[in-house]
Amino acid sequence: MHRAVYIALAGLVIASVTAGAQDTTRAPTPPDTVRADTAQAPPAQDSVRAGQAADTTVRVRNLSAEDTLAAARRVSDDPLHRFSVTPVVGTINWDNTSALANKTVEGGSGAFTKRVYTPSFGLSANFNVLRQLGIGAYFEAARPETRGDYFPAAYFKYGQDVQLTTVSQRVTVMMYGVQGQFQFPISKLEPYVSGGFGGVTVNTDPQQNNENRQISNKSAQFGGGIGYHIGAGAIVLDVRNFMFFNWDRDRLYPVSPTYQNTTVPVANLAPPAEKSTINNFRIALGFSYVPRFSPGTTAEGEDESDDQ
């Protein structure tokens, strides 16, 4: 019996050892190890940012003088939607019937025989709605004298003595309005024709009139010229006719009717007959350019920017 017990105990020991060996071979992998093997580790944050930065990097550089000039040329070379500004300096030949002087008194003769040229200064702006058609505005001003010999002389009586005097005054003539322009680009040359309408305002001399007097009428203008492109701009030669409507030259005379010579009418000179519409010829030289509104740095292929 003892032998049977020993044999049974030995069988239990062997069975226990065998079961322990099997459990050891089937032992599960620790949880951390399983996650490390089966889960994908998220990419490092710095690596993601670096990748995004690499994909979205915009090259930024400061504009050199050559870059600025090249950009301006690209804008000016494409006439569509181009906004240009043209200051001009010229001279105006007034209509002979206007009483605005193309001649002045020479010496003490009282006769208007000396030729004078009235300088004019102007500024126009043009926006191209089509490649050859633009619309805009203009302003021009000049400071001529009036022809005193076109009016009755001023009559002054001192006892038995009578004095007759021609009276002139310097006035400011301003012409302004809207205009359209049609150009014909030919290589570096750009001939054009233009015309517009607006108004004319004459400010008389306040000292000679004892008041600030303004004379305003409707006006129109037409003409043309030619531009020669140099770099991002163009030198412009412009000729134009300014027409003033409902013109009344008598309003330019500062002498009160009380002092106008009606006593000795033969002493008054005979001026040209009046016209209600007068034509004034102007020739001018100017420079047309495309203004840059936002110079500085630019991102290649993007709008101009100073930083990201």
Contacts in CASP RR format, 6 or more apart in sequence:
PFRMAT RR
TARGET T0000
AUTHOR 0000-0000-0000
METHOD contacts of the structure
MODEL  1
MHRAVYIALAGLVIASVTAGAQDTTRAPTPPDTVRADTAQAPPAQDSVRA
GQAADTTVRVRNLSAEDTLAAARRVSDDPLHRFSVTPVVGTINWDNTSAL
ANKTVEGGSGAFTKRVYTPSFGLSANFNVLRQLGIGAYFEAARPETRGDY
FPAAYFKYGQDVQLTTVSQRVTVMMYGVQGQFQFPISKLEPYVSGGFGGV
TVNTDPQQNNENRQISNKSAQFGGGIGYHIGAGAIVLDVRNFMFFNWDRD
RLYPVSPTYQNTTVPVANLAPPAEKSTINNFRIALGFSYVPRFSPGTTAE
GEDESDDQ
29 37 0 8 1.000
58 299 0 8 1.000
58 300 0 8 1.000
58 302 0 8 1.000
58 305 0 8 1.000
58 308 0 8 1.000
59 299 0 8 1.000
59 300 0 8 1.000
60 297 0 8 1.000
60 298 0 8 1.000
60 299 0 8 1.000
60 305 0 8 1.000
60 307 0 8 1.000
60 308 0 8 1.000
61 297 0 8 1.000
61 298 0 8 1.000
61 300 0 8 1.000
62 296 0 8 1.000
62 297 0 8 1.000
63 71 0 8 1.000
63 295 0 8 1.000
63 296 0 8 1.000
63 297 0 8 1.000
63 298 0 8 1.000
67 298 0 8 1.000
68 292 0 8 1.000
68 295 0 8 1.000
68 296 0 8 1.000
69 231 0 8 1.000
69 232 0 8 1.000
71 298 0 8 1.000
72 231 0 8 1.000
72 232 0 8 1.000
72 290 0 8 1.000
72 292 0 8 1.000
73 231 0 8 1.000
73 232 0 8 1.000
75 82 0 8 1.000
75 232 0 8 1.000
75 290 0 8 1.000
76 82 0 8 1.000
76 84 0 8 1.000
76 229 0 8 1.000
76 231 0 8 1.000
76 232 0 8 1.000
76 233 0 8 1.000
76 289 0 8 1.000
76 290 0 8 1.000
79 128 0 8 1.000
79 131 0 8 1.000
79 132 0 8 1.000
79 183 0 8 1.000
79 185 0 8 1.000
80 128 0 8 1.000
80 130 0 8 1.000
80 131 0 8 1.000
81 127 0 8 1.000
81 128 0 8 1.000
81 129 0 8 1.000
82 127 0 8 1.000
82 128 0 8 1.000
82 290 0 8 1.000
83 125 0 8 1.000
83 126 0 8 1.000
83 127 0 8 1.000
83 128 0 8 1.000
83 290 0 8 1.000
83 291 0 8 1.000
84 125 0 8 1.000
84 126 0 8 1.000
84 127 0 8 1.000
84 128 0 8 1.000
84 288 0 8 1.000
84 289 0 8 1.000
84 290 0 8 1.000
85 123 0 8 1.000
85 124 0 8 1.000
85 125 0 8 1.000
85 126 0 8 1.000
85 288 0 8 1.000
85 289 0 8 1.000
85 290 0 8 1.000
85 291 0 8 1.000
86 123 0 8 1.000
86 124 0 8 1.000
86 125 0 8 1.000
86 126 0 8 1.000
86 236 0 8 1.000
86 286 0 8 1.000
86 287 0 8 1.000
86 288 0 8 1.000
86 289 0 8 1.000
87 121 0 8 1.000
87 122 0 8 1.000
87 123 0 8 1.000
87 286 0 8 1.000
87 287 0 8 1.000
88 120 0 8 1.000
88 121 0 8 1.000
88 122 0 8 1.000
88 123 0 8 1.000
88 124 0 8 1.000
88 140 0 8 1.000
88 236 0 8 1.000
88 238 0 8 1.000
88 284 0 8 1.000
88 285 0 8 1.000
88 286 0 8 1.000
89 119 0 8 1.000
89 120 0 8 1.000
89 121 0 8 1.000
89 122 0 8 1.000
89 284 0 8 1.000
89 285 0 8 1.000
89 286 0 8 1.000
90 119 0 8 1.000
90 120 0 8 1.000
90 121 0 8 1.000
90 282 0 8 1.000
90 283 0 8 1.000
90 284 0 8 1.000
90 285 0 8 1.000
91 117 0 8 1.000
91 118 0 8 1.000
91 119 0 8 1.000
91 120 0 8 1.000
91 282 0 8 1.000
91 283 0 8 1.000
91 284 0 8 1.000
92 118 0 8 1.000
92 120 0 8 1.000
92 142 0 8 1.000
92 144 0 8 1.000
92 242 0 8 1.000
92 280 0 8 1.000
92 281 0 8 1.000
92 282 0 8 1.000
93 102 0 8 1.000
93 280 0 8 1.000
93 281 0 8 1.000
93 282 0 8 1.000
94 100 0 8 1.000
94 101 0 8 1.000
94 102 0 8 1.000
94 118 0 8 1.000
94 144 0 8 1.000
94 278 0 8 1.000
94 280 0 8 1.000
95 244 0 8 1.000
95 275 0 8 1.000
95 278 0 8 1.000
95 279 0 8 1.000
95 280 0 8 1.000
96 102 0 8 1.000
96 272 0 8 1.000
97 249 0 8 1.000
97 271 0 8 1.000
97 272 0 8 1.000
97 273 0 8 1.000
97 274 0 8 1.000
97 275 0 8 1.000
97 278 0 8 1.000
98 244 0 8 1.000
98 247 0 8 1.000
98 249 0 8 1.000
98 278 0 8 1.000
98 280 0 8 1.000
99 146 0 8 1.000
99 147 0 8 1.000
99 148 0 8 1.000
99 150 0 8 1.000
99 151 0 8 1.000
99 249 0 8 1.000
99 252 0 8 1.000
99 253 0 8 1.000
99 271 0 8 1.000
100 118 0 8 1.000
100 144 0 8 1.000
100 145 0 8 1.000
100 146 0 8 1.000
100 147 0 8 1.000
100 171 0 8 1.000
100 173 0 8 1.000
100 252 0 8 1.000
100 280 0 8 1.000
101 112 0 8 1.000
101 116 0 8 1.000
101 118 0 8 1.000
101 144 0 8 1.000
101 145 0 8 1.000
101 146 0 8 1.000
101 147 0 8 1.000
101 168 0 8 1.000
102 115 0 8 1.000
102 116 0 8 1.000
102 118 0 8 1.000
103 112 0 8 1.000
103 113 0 8 1.000
103 114 0 8 1.000
103 115 0 8 1.000
103 116 0 8 1.000
103 147 0 8 1.000
104 112 0 8 1.000
104 114 0 8 1.000
104 116 0 8 1.000
104 145 0 8 1.000
105 111 0 8 1.000
105 112 0 8 1.000
105 113 0 8 1.000
105 114 0 8 1.000
105 166 0 8 1.000
105 168 0 8 1.000
106 112 0 8 1.000
106 113 0 8 1.000
106 114 0 8 1.000
110 149 0 8 1.000
110 166 0 8 1.000
111 149 0 8 1.000
112 147 0 8 1.000
112 148 0 8 1.000
112 149 0 8 1.000
116 145 0 8 1.000
118 142 0 8 1.000
118 143 0 8 1.000
118 144 0 8 1.000
119 142 0 8 1.000
119 143 0 8 1.000
120 140 0 8 1.000
120 141 0 8 1.000
120 142 0 8 1.000
120 282 0 8 1.000
120 284 0 8 1.000
121 140 0 8 1.000
121 141 0 8 1.000
121 142 0 8 1.000
122 138 0 8 1.000
122 139 0 8 1.000
122 140 0 8 1.000
122 141 0 8 1.000
122 284 0 8 1.000
123 138 0 8 1.000
123 139 0 8 1.000
123 140 0 8 1.000
124 136 0 8 1.000
124 137 0 8 1.000
124 138 0 8 1.000
124 139 0 8 1.000
124 179 0 8 1.000
125 136 0 8 1.000
125 137 0 8 1.000
125 138 0 8 1.000
126 134 0 8 1.000
126 135 0 8 1.000
126 136 0 8 1.000
126 180 0 8 1.000
126 181 0 8 1.000
127 134 0 8 1.000
127 135 0 8 1.000
127 136 0 8 1.000
128 134 0 8 1.000
129 135 0 8 1.000
132 182 0 8 1.000
132 183 0 8 1.000
132 184 0 8 1.000
132 185 0 8 1.000
133 180 0 8 1.000
133 181 0 8 1.000
133 182 0 8 1.000
134 180 0 8 1.000
134 181 0 8 1.000
134 182 0 8 1.000
134 183 0 8 1.000
135 178 0 8 1.000
135 179 0 8 1.000
135 180 0 8 1.000
135 181 0 8 1.000
136 178 0 8 1.000
136 179 0 8 1.000
136 180 0 8 1.000
136 181 0 8 1.000
137 176 0 8 1.000
137 177 0 8 1.000
137 178 0 8 1.000
137 179 0 8 1.000
138 175 0 8 1.000
138 176 0 8 1.000
138 177 0 8 1.000
138 178 0 8 1.000
138 179 0 8 1.000
138 196 0 8 1.000
138 221 0 8 1.000
139 174 0 8 1.000
139 175 0 8 1.000
139 176 0 8 1.000
139 177 0 8 1.000
140 174 0 8 1.000
140 175 0 8 1.000
140 176 0 8 1.000
140 242 0 8 1.000
140 282 0 8 1.000
141 172 0 8 1.000
141 173 0 8 1.000
141 174 0 8 1.000
141 175 0 8 1.000
142 172 0 8 1.000
142 173 0 8 1.000
143 170 0 8 1.000
143 171 0 8 1.000
143 172 0 8 1.000
143 173 0 8 1.000
144 170 0 8 1.000
144 171 0 8 1.000
144 173 0 8 1.000
145 168 0 8 1.000
145 169 0 8 1.000
145 170 0 8 1.000
145 171 0 8 1.000
146 168 0 8 1.000
146 169 0 8 1.000
146 170 0 8 1.000
146 171 0 8 1.000
146 252 0 8 1.000
146 253 0 8 1.000
147 168 0 8 1.000
147 271 0 8 1.000
148 166 0 8 1.000
148 167 0 8 1.000
148 168 0 8 1.000
148 253 0 8 1.000
149 166 0 8 1.000
149 269 0 8 1.000
149 271 0 8 1.000
150 249 0 8 1.000
150 269 0 8 1.000
150 271 0 8 1.000
150 272 0 8 1.000
151 166 0 8 1.000
151 167 0 8 1.000
151 250 0 8 1.000
151 253 0 8 1.000
151 255 0 8 1.000
151 260 0 8 1.000
151 271 0 8 1.000
152 255 0 8 1.000
152 260 0 8 1.000
152 261 0 8 1.000
152 262 0 8 1.000
152 265 0 8 1.000
152 268 0 8 1.000
153 164 0 8 1.000
153 165 0 8 1.000
153 166 0 8 1.000
153 167 0 8 1.000
153 260 0 8 1.000
153 261 0 8 1.000
153 267 0 8 1.000
153 268 0 8 1.000
154 164 0 8 1.000
154 165 0 8 1.000
154 166 0 8 1.000
154 167 0 8 1.000
154 255 0 8 1.000
154 259 0 8 1.000
154 260 0 8 1.000
154 261 0 8 1.000
155 162 0 8 1.000
155 163 0 8 1.000
155 164 0 8 1.000
155 259 0 8 1.000
155 260 0 8 1.000
155 261 0 8 1.000
155 262 0 8 1.000
155 263 0 8 1.000
155 264 0 8 1.000
156 162 0 8 1.000
156 163 0 8 1.000
156 164 0 8 1.000
156 165 0 8 1.000
156 259 0 8 1.000
157 163 0 8 1.000
162 263 0 8 1.000
162 264 0 8 1.000
164 261 0 8 1.000
164 264 0 8 1.000
164 267 0 8 1.000
167 208 0 8 1.000
167 253 0 8 1.000
167 254 0 8 1.000
167 255 0 8 1.000
169 204 0 8 1.000
169 205 0 8 1.000
169 208 0 8 1.000
169 209 0 8 1.000
169 252 0 8 1.000
169 254 0 8 1.000
170 205 0 8 1.000
171 202 0 8 1.000
171 203 0 8 1.000
171 204 0 8 1.000
171 205 0 8 1.000
171 252 0 8 1.000
172 202 0 8 1.000
172 203 0 8 1.000
173 200 0 8 1.000
173 201 0 8 1.000
173 202 0 8 1.000
174 200 0 8 1.000
174 201 0 8 1.000
174 202 0 8 1.000
174 203 0 8 1.000
175 199 0 8 1.000
175 200 0 8 1.000
175 219 0 8 1.000
175 221 0 8 1.000
175 242 0 8 1.000
176 198 0 8 1.000
176 199 0 8 1.000
176 200 0 8 1.000
176 201 0 8 1.000
177 196 0 8 1.000
177 197 0 8 1.000
177 198 0 8 1.000
177 199 0 8 1.000
178 196 0 8 1.000
178 197 0 8 1.000
178 198 0 8 1.000
179 194 0 8 1.000
179 195 0 8 1.000
179 196 0 8 1.000
179 221 0 8 1.000
180 194 0 8 1.000
180 195 0 8 1.000
180 196 0 8 1.000
181 192 0 8 1.000
181 193 0 8 1.000
181 194 0 8 1.000
181 195 0 8 1.000
182 192 0 8 1.000
182 193 0 8 1.000
182 194 0 8 1.000
183 190 0 8 1.000
183 191 0 8 1.000
183 192 0 8 1.000
184 190 0 8 1.000
184 191 0 8 1.000
184 192 0 8 1.000
188 228 0 8 1.000
188 229 0 8 1.000
189 226 0 8 1.000
189 227 0 8 1.000
189 228 0 8 1.000
189 229 0 8 1.000
190 226 0 8 1.000
190 227 0 8 1.000
190 228 0 8 1.000
190 229 0 8 1.000
190 234 0 8 1.000
191 224 0 8 1.000
191 225 0 8 1.000
191 226 0 8 1.000
191 227 0 8 1.000
192 224 0 8 1.000
192 225 0 8 1.000
192 226 0 8 1.000
192 227 0 8 1.000
193 222 0 8 1.000
193 223 0 8 1.000
193 224 0 8 1.000
193 225 0 8 1.000
194 222 0 8 1.000
194 223 0 8 1.000
194 224 0 8 1.000
195 220 0 8 1.000
195 221 0 8 1.000
195 222 0 8 1.000
195 223 0 8 1.000
196 220 0 8 1.000
196 221 0 8 1.000
196 222 0 8 1.000
197 218 0 8 1.000
197 219 0 8 1.000
197 220 0 8 1.000
197 221 0 8 1.000
198 218 0 8 1.000
198 219 0 8 1.000
198 220 0 8 1.000
199 216 0 8 1.000
199 217 0 8 1.000
199 218 0 8 1.000
199 219 0 8 1.000
200 216 0 8 1.000
200 217 0 8 1.000
200 218 0 8 1.000
200 219 0 8 1.000
200 242 0 8 1.000
200 244 0 8 1.000
201 214 0 8 1.000
201 215 0 8 1.000
201 216 0 8 1.000
202 214 0 8 1.000
202 215 0 8 1.000
202 216 0 8 1.000
202 252 0 8 1.000
203 212 0 8 1.000
203 213 0 8 1.000
203 214 0 8 1.000
204 213 0 8 1.000
204 214 0 8 1.000
204 215 0 8 1.000
204 252 0 8 1.000
204 254 0 8 1.000
205 254 0 8 1.000
206 212 0 8 1.000
206 213 0 8 1.000
208 254 0 8 1.000
209 254 0 8 1.000
215 248 0 8 1.000
215 251 0 8 1.000
215 252 0 8 1.000
217 244 0 8 1.000
217 245 0 8 1.000
217 246 0 8 1.000
217 247 0 8 1.000
218 245 0 8 1.000
218 246 0 8 1.000
219 242 0 8 1.000
219 243 0 8 1.000
219 244 0 8 1.000
219 245 0 8 1.000
220 242 0 8 1.000
220 243 0 8 1.000
220 245 0 8 1.000
221 240 0 8 1.000
221 241 0 8 1.000
221 242 0 8 1.000
221 243 0 8 1.000
222 240 0 8 1.000
222 241 0 8 1.000
223 238 0 8 1.000
223 239 0 8 1.000
223 240 0 8 1.000
223 241 0 8 1.000
224 238 0 8 1.000
224 239 0 8 1.000
224 240 0 8 1.000
225 236 0 8 1.000
225 237 0 8 1.000
225 238 0 8 1.000
225 239 0 8 1.000
226 236 0 8 1.000
226 237 0 8 1.000
227 234 0 8 1.000
227 235 0 8 1.000
227 236 0 8 1.000
227 237 0 8 1.000
227 288 0 8 1.000
228 234 0 8 1.000
228 235 0 8 1.000
228 236 0 8 1.000
232 289 0 8 1.000
232 290 0 8 1.000
233 287 0 8 1.000
233 288 0 8 1.000
233 289 0 8 1.000
233 290 0 8 1.000
234 287 0 8 1.000
234 288 0 8 1.000
234 289 0 8 1.000
235 285 0 8 1.000
235 286 0 8 1.000
235 287 0 8 1.000
235 288 0 8 1.000
236 285 0 8 1.000
236 286 0 8 1.000
236 287 0 8 1.000
236 288 0 8 1.000
237 283 0 8 1.000
237 284 0 8 1.000
237 285 0 8 1.000
237 286 0 8 1.000
238 283 0 8 1.000
238 284 0 8 1.000
238 285 0 8 1.000
238 286 0 8 1.000
239 281 0 8 1.000
239 282 0 8 1.000
239 283 0 8 1.000
239 284 0 8 1.000
240 281 0 8 1.000
240 282 0 8 1.000
240 283 0 8 1.000
240 284 0 8 1.000
241 279 0 8 1.000
241 280 0 8 1.000
241 281 0 8 1.000
241 282 0 8 1.000
242 279 0 8 1.000
242 280 0 8 1.000
242 282 0 8 1.000
243 277 0 8 1.000
243 278 0 8 1.000
243 279 0 8 1.000
243 280 0 8 1.000
244 277 0 8 1.000
244 278 0 8 1.000
244 280 0 8 1.000
245 276 0 8 1.000
245 277 0 8 1.000
246 276 0 8 1.000
246 277 0 8 1.000
247 274 0 8 1.000
247 275 0 8 1.000
247 276 0 8 1.000
247 277 0 8 1.000
247 278 0 8 1.000
248 274 0 8 1.000
248 276 0 8 1.000
249 274 0 8 1.000
253 260 0 8 1.000
261 267 0 8 1.000
261 268 0 8 1.000
294 304 0 8 1.000
295 304 0 8 1.000
296 304 0 8 1.000
296 306 0 8 1.000
297 304 0 8 1.000
297 305 0 8 1.000
297 306 0 8 1.000
298 304 0 8 1.000
298 305 0 8 1.000
299 305 0 8 1.000
END
